[in-house]
């Protein structure tokens, strides 16, 4: 990775973990995060297709707990420098905003 790519990375200094064949703390947390992401996606799909109100409420509560757990794991990974983000190009953000704002105005009678 060259220096300009490093400058686009957003994150904390990485806490080093042993690089051995055994799973380390980073590996375990990363696996948990991936599982929580999968579960929130699955619960979201189930909620979109659920017709029973009582079951919907129960699953929605579980979804919220799972989403909160996912966020806590993400925050931990970010805190330890194990989850890096890439800075978005301001021009691309503005272009996307203009594109979708125009699309919404054309498609939705409620947005003015």
Helices and strands as residue ranges (DSSP letters): H 3-7, E 9-10, H 25-48, H 53-79, E 85-86, H 90-107
